[in-house]
């Protein structure tokens, strides 16, 4: 079937900018909300490793050193920094490659099928981790395989949600993915806290095995949801695209809204295909790096935007807190319980994220990124300064209790600044930045950037803060605060405002204005108009199965008219 028809529906759109997307329905909210559940994978796997790494039974199993649960001896019982680094970072290594592979699979077999495949791969990795006892190689390989599955899910969920979410609430709905990440971290910390005191293998096997539940829920749910309409357009299956679009918009397939939105998607795809012609397999990946870095809508600029956003998100140091929070807080002698403290910081993360559901559509992406970066810079510098002054370890090994509480308070402020801004906005902008011909690969590269820097942080941080290595302690916050300046600069100069625009309008905006001036950009035309897919406007023609068949039956001025058959319509009468 060609690009011009969808069954009996002609691919003809409108120049009316208010009609290029159907009204938002509860059904659209529910589909996106469920898809966001994939964030639980990311968050839960981020959260449980840090807690498990300091569980006495787990440490004793891999260290071969007995632990006395009655006297809590020996003190500072912990895995070597090198082992913690390997166990933590290997997951991110797997997700890095999983995200890149997902970029291919999402185009070949579809967004939905790729996510379901990720659930299956993830489950295999979980099994390997659960059955391992003191076999470090088996545990690490299980983390690697699970990481492949998380990579599939984390990359394609963002792609899927961005393509089906209504433009007016796309930022809020995709932010739900980050909210689910925070929920996953909270659940992981609750489970590890509840099992941390056990003196058997269930102490770590229960937190690991809980992940099967998330895989089952997401896999079964995605099987019941529709495929992305834009995937079908990309494949030229416009009849299926119309049906899928009707489902996610809660409209009949014959609805004018569905016809207009589908025409806009098709016209934009035709336009982008002229700009990005399909070549070989290698060429399809290289297309992501074509163009000039100085041109706002070049593929290279978009790829750097997506990958740079994810890099800057990771370099804020937020995952240091959630990966190594228990390890870091455990170093504070006579300090608060590390599991309880981590639970508090995680709760702040969960409660702060929903604020972005409103602010991201009210104030836009750019203002949230800029204010969030400033908030993190201030909070982290205060934590670092307190850590080397009033909160520093005394000669007798104790700490100033008030200073420690103040440090924890500003760590929570730092988490709030991230969770309400960079956390959700980082994912929203990645899903919005790429044209359809390279969208799956662009999102895959961007997500791989997230996991690449995640892996780097997971590898080096134990050596930076571990007692047996660098021993930076709270001074590490000087590093994260300084890196936040990079995030602030990146957002100001390179991130455009995409609030309230369709994915197709974002293409136009990036072509016409630079990021700092993007807030004032307003769409003036549709792709359907530019690509010649306009249908005759009402008032210039009549469409009816009951039009007159003889000149005598025409209206008073009908003798000056003519009848013409149009594809998809019964008859049409055009005045002369």
Buried (B, 14 or more C-beta within 10 A) or exposed (E): EEBEBBBEBBBBBBBEBEBBBBEBBEEBBEBBBBBBBBBBBBBBBBBBBBBBBBBBBBBBBBBEEEBEEEEEEEEEBBBBBBBBBBBBBBBBBBBBBBBBBBBBBBBEBBBBBBBBBBBEBBBBBBBBBBEBEEEEEBBBBBBBBBBBBBBBBBBBBBBBBBBBBBBBBBBBBBBBBBBBBBBBBBBBBBBBBEBBEBEEBEBBBBBBBBBBEBBEBBBEBBEEBBBBBBBBBBBEBBBBBBBBBBBBBBBEBEBBBBBBBBBBBBBBBBBBBEBBEEEEEEEBBEBBEBBEEEEBBBBBBBBBBBBBBBBBBBBBBBBBBBBBBBBBBBBBEEBBEBBEBBBBBBBBBBBBBBBBBEBBBEEBBBBBBBBBBBBBBBBBBBBBBBBEEBBBBEEEEEBBEEBBEBBBBBBBBBBBBBBBBBBBBBBBBBBBBBBBBBBBBBBBBBBBBBBBBBBBBBBBBBBBBBEEBBEBBBBBBBBBBBBBEBBBEBBBEBBBBBBBBBBBBBBBBBEBBEBEEBBEBEBEEBBBBBBEBBBEEEEEBBBEEEBBEEEEEBEEEBEEBEBEEBEBBEBBBEBE
